[in-house]
Amino acid sequence: MAVTRRDLNRHRWTPRVYLHPSLVLPQLPMYRGFNLFAWGLFLIALSMAVTSFWSFGQARLDDLRYGPTRAFHLTQHVGHGGNGQPSHLIALNLDRQVVVIDIPGSDPSQTRTIVGPYLFGANENLTPVLLDLYDYNNDAMLDLVVKVKNEKLIYINQDGTFRPITAEERVQLLSQ
């Protein structure tokens, strides 16, 4: 008995496409992990591109909001100065050094400077410094809150100036 080969799918019509040899891509050895590796590289490259685009956009948005010096201004009555005018507070990020300029009663001759922390890390010279006023110790005087990233630095309004909060006051505020 002779063994003959027969095409079992002869009754089905299958189109044949003939390509020019220059259009045929070389065949890569397709093993199981190749697709996962290729997708992993693609996802890593995509996340790096999105992250760099996001940080570039965030830096440009901060340039529009705070300017290239990252200055923030606040005008409010805080009880400083005797002429009844509101005080003007300016927060700056001067080459990674947080500086708050207090102009009490809008009188430039009585200007005080509050030196805050030094910022460490890459591109920290672009971090905006924000100000807020809130009465933390319930003495009817607004206290200064300096916000840098996710940190809040509290300065108590006492005797016509702002002073850093002490450890005892911090414990008392956290217990409330």
DRENDO-1510 file (C-alpha; in Angstrom, 1 decimal, always signed):
<recs>
REC; n; res; u; v; w
REC; 1; MET; +0.0; +0.0; +0.0 .
REC; 2; ALA; +1.4; +3.3; -1.1 .
REC; 3; VAL; +1.1; +6.3; +1.1 .
REC; 4; THR; -0.1; +9.4; -0.8 .
REC; 5; ARG; -0.3; +12.9; +0.4 .
REC; 6; ARG; -3.6; +14.6; -0.2 .
REC; 7; ASP; -4.5; +18.2; +0.5 .
REC; 8; LEU; -7.4; +17.9; +2.9 .
REC; 9; ASN; -8.4; +21.6; +2.5 .
REC; 10; ARG; -8.5; +21.5; -1.3 .
REC; 11; HIS; -12.1; +22.4; -1.4 .
REC; 12; ARG; -11.4; +25.8; +0.3 .
REC; 13; TRP; -10.3; +28.7; -1.8 .
REC; 14; THR; -7.4; +30.6; -0.2 .
REC; 15; PRO; -6.1; +33.7; -1.9 .
REC; 16; ARG; -2.4; +33.8; -2.6 .
REC; 17; VAL; -0.7; +37.2; -2.4 .
REC; 18; TYR; +2.7; +37.4; -4.0 .
REC; 19; LEU; +5.0; +40.3; -2.7 .
REC; 20; HIS; +8.1; +41.7; -4.2 .
REC; 21; PRO; +11.1; +40.3; -2.3 .
REC; 22; SER; +12.0; +43.8; -1.1 .
REC; 23; LEU; +8.7; +44.2; +0.6 .
REC; 24; VAL; +9.0; +41.0; +2.7 .
REC; 25; LEU; +10.1; +41.7; +6.2 .
REC; 26; PRO; +12.6; +39.4; +7.7 .
REC; 27; GLN; +11.1; +36.9; +10.1 .
REC; 28; LEU; +12.1; +37.3; +13.7 .
REC; 29; PRO; +12.3; +34.3; +15.9 .
REC; 30; MET; +8.9; +34.4; +17.7 .
REC; 31; TYR; +9.2; +32.9; +21.0 .
REC; 32; ARG; +6.8; +33.3; +23.9 .
REC; 33; GLY; +8.5; +36.1; +25.8 .
REC; 34; PHE; +9.3; +38.3; +22.8 .
REC; 35; ASN; +5.9; +40.0; +22.6 .
REC; 36; LEU; +5.9; +40.7; +26.4 .
REC; 37; PHE; +9.4; +42.2; +26.1 .
REC; 38; ALA; +8.5; +44.4; +23.1 .
REC; 39; TRP; +5.3; +45.6; +24.9 .
REC; 40; GLY; +7.3; +46.3; +28.0 .
REC; 41; LEU; +9.8; +48.4; +26.1 .
REC; 42; PHE; +7.0; +50.3; +24.4 .
REC; 43; LEU; +5.2; +51.0; +27.7 .
REC; 44; ILE; +8.4; +52.2; +29.4 .
REC; 45; ALA; +9.2; +54.5; +26.5 .
REC; 46; LEU; +5.6; +55.8; +26.5 .
REC; 47; SER; +5.6; +56.5; +30.2 .
REC; 48; MET; +9.0; +58.3; +30.0 .
REC; 49; ALA; +7.6; +60.5; +27.1 .
REC; 50; VAL; +4.4; +61.3; +29.0 .
REC; 51; THR; +6.3; +62.1; +32.2 .
REC; 52; SER; +8.7; +64.4; +30.5 .
REC; 53; PHE; +5.8; +66.1; +28.6 .
REC; 54; TRP; +3.9; +66.5; +31.9 .
REC; 55; SER; +6.8; +68.1; +33.8 .
REC; 56; PHE; +7.6; +70.4; +30.9 .
REC; 57; GLY; +3.9; +71.5; +30.9 .
REC; 58; GLN; +3.9; +71.9; +34.7 .
REC; 59; ALA; +7.0; +74.1; +34.6 .
REC; 60; ARG; +5.5; +76.3; +31.9 .
REC; 61; LEU; +2.2; +76.6; +33.8 .
REC; 62; ASP; +4.2; +77.7; +36.9 .
REC; 63; ASP; +6.0; +80.2; +34.8 .
REC; 64; LEU; +2.7; +81.7; +33.8 .
REC; 65; ARG; +1.3; +81.7; +37.4 .
REC; 66; TYR; +4.3; +82.8; +39.5 .
REC; 67; GLY; +6.8; +84.1; +36.9 .
REC; 68; PRO; +10.3; +82.8; +36.5 .
REC; 69; THR; +11.3; +83.9; +40.0 .
REC; 70; ARG; +8.4; +82.0; +41.5 .
REC; 71; ALA; +7.1; +85.0; +43.5 .
REC; 72; PHE; +3.8; +85.0; +45.4 .
REC; 73; HIS; +2.2; +88.1; +46.8 .
REC; 74; LEU; -0.4; +88.5; +49.5 .
REC; 75; THR; -1.9; +91.7; +51.0 .
REC; 76; GLN; -3.8; +91.4; +54.2 .
REC; 77; HIS; -4.4; +93.2; +57.6 .
REC; 78; VAL; -2.3; +91.1; +60.0 .
REC; 79; GLY; -1.9; +93.7; +62.8 .
REC; 80; HIS; +1.6; +95.0; +61.9 .
REC; 81; GLY; +2.2; +98.7; +61.3 .
REC; 82; GLY; +0.4; +101.5; +63.0 .
REC; 83; ASN; -1.0; +103.4; +59.9 .
REC; 84; GLY; -4.0; +101.1; +59.4 .
REC; 85; GLN; -2.8; +99.9; +56.0 .
REC; 86; PRO; -2.7; +96.2; +55.1 .
REC; 87; SER; +0.6; +94.4; +55.2 .
REC; 88; HIS; +2.2; +93.1; +52.0 .
REC; 89; LEU; +3.8; +89.7; +52.1 .
REC; 90; ILE; +6.0; +88.4; +49.3 .
REC; 91; ALA; +7.2; +84.8; +49.1 .
REC; 92; LEU; +10.2; +84.0; +46.9 .
REC; 93; ASN; +12.2; +81.0; +45.9 .
REC; 94; LEU; +15.7; +82.5; +45.5 .
REC; 95; ASP; +17.9; +79.8; +44.1 .
REC; 96; ARG; +16.3; +77.1; +46.4 .
REC; 97; GLN; +16.2; +79.4; +49.4 .
REC; 98; VAL; +12.7; +80.2; +50.7 .
REC; 99; VAL; +12.4; +83.9; +51.6 .
REC; 100; VAL; +9.4; +85.8; +52.8 .
REC; 101; ILE; +9.5; +89.6; +52.8 .
REC; 102; ASP; +7.1; +91.3; +55.2 .
REC; 103; ILE; +6.2; +94.9; +54.6 .
REC; 104; PRO; +4.1; +95.9; +57.6 .
REC; 105; GLY; +1.4; +98.4; +57.0 .
REC; 106; SER; +2.7; +98.8; +53.4 .
REC; 107; ASP; +5.6; +100.9; +54.8 .
REC; 108; PRO; +8.8; +99.9; +53.0 .
REC; 109; SER; +11.0; +101.5; +55.7 .
REC; 110; GLN; +9.9; +98.7; +58.1 .
REC; 111; THR; +10.6; +95.8; +55.8 .
REC; 112; ARG; +11.4; +92.5; +57.5 .
REC; 113; THR; +12.8; +89.3; +56.0 .
REC; 114; ILE; +11.9; +85.8; +57.1 .
REC; 115; VAL; +14.4; +83.2; +55.9 .
REC; 116; GLY; +12.9; +79.8; +55.4 .
REC; 117; PRO; +14.4; +76.4; +54.6 .
REC; 118; TYR; +16.8; +75.5; +51.8 .
REC; 119; LEU; +15.2; +73.2; +49.2 .
REC; 120; PHE; +17.1; +70.1; +48.1 .
REC; 121; GLY; +16.7; +68.1; +45.0 .
REC; 122; ALA; +16.6; +68.4; +41.2 .
REC; 123; ASN; +14.9; +71.5; +39.8 .
REC; 124; GLU; +13.9; +72.8; +43.2 .
REC; 125; ASN; +14.8; +76.3; +42.1 .
REC; 126; LEU; +11.5; +76.1; +40.1 .
REC; 127; THR; +9.3; +75.1; +43.1 .
REC; 128; PRO; +6.7; +77.8; +43.9 .
REC; 129; VAL; +6.4; +79.0; +47.4 .
REC; 130; LEU; +2.8; +79.9; +48.5 .
REC; 131; LEU; +1.5; +81.9; +51.4 .
REC; 132; ASP; -1.7; +81.6; +53.5 .
REC; 133; LEU; -3.0; +83.3; +56.6 .
REC; 134; TYR; -4.9; +81.4; +59.4 .
REC; 135; ASP; -5.3; +81.9; +63.1 .
REC; 136; TYR; -3.8; +78.7; +64.5 .
REC; 137; ASN; -3.5; +79.8; +68.2 .
REC; 138; ASN; -6.9; +81.5; +68.5 .
REC; 139; ASP; -5.5; +84.9; +69.5 .
REC; 140; ALA; -7.4; +86.9; +66.8 .
REC; 141; MET; -4.2; +87.5; +64.9 .
REC; 142; LEU; -3.6; +85.9; +61.6 .
REC; 143; ASP; -0.6; +83.5; +61.5 .
REC; 144; LEU; +1.5; +83.0; +58.4 .
REC; 145; VAL; +1.6; +79.6; +56.7 .
REC; 146; VAL; +4.3; +79.1; +54.1 .
REC; 147; LYS; +3.5; +76.2; +51.7 .
REC; 148; VAL; +6.3; +74.5; +49.8 .
REC; 149; LYS; +5.3; +71.3; +47.9 .
REC; 150; ASN; +3.4; +69.2; +50.5 .
REC; 151; GLU; +4.9; +71.0; +53.6 .
REC; 152; LYS; +3.5; +73.8; +55.7 .
REC; 153; LEU; +5.7; +76.0; +57.7 .
REC; 154; ILE; +3.8; +77.9; +60.4 .
REC; 155; TYR; +4.9; +81.3; +61.7 .
REC; 156; ILE; +3.1; +82.7; +64.7 .
REC; 157; ASN; +2.0; +86.4; +64.6 .
REC; 158; GLN; +3.3; +87.8; +67.9 .
REC; 159; ASP; +4.5; +91.2; +69.0 .
REC; 160; GLY; +4.2; +92.8; +65.6 .
REC; 161; THR; +6.3; +90.1; +63.8 .
REC; 162; PHE; +6.2; +86.5; +62.7 .
REC; 163; ARG; +8.2; +83.9; +64.5 .
REC; 164; PRO; +8.6; +80.2; +63.8 .
REC; 165; ILE; +6.3; +77.9; +65.7 .
REC; 166; THR; +7.8; +76.0; +68.7 .
REC; 167; ALA; +7.7; +72.3; +69.3 .
REC; 168; GLU; +5.3; +72.7; +72.2 .
REC; 169; GLU; +2.9; +74.8; +70.1 .
REC; 170; ARG; +3.1; +72.2; +67.3 .
REC; 171; VAL; +2.1; +69.4; +69.7 .
REC; 172; GLN; -0.7; +71.6; +71.1 .
REC; 173; LEU; -2.0; +72.3; +67.6 .
REC; 174; LEU; -1.9; +68.7; +66.6 .
REC; 175; SER; -3.8; +67.6; +69.7 .
REC; 176; GLN; -6.7; +69.9; +68.9 .
</recs>
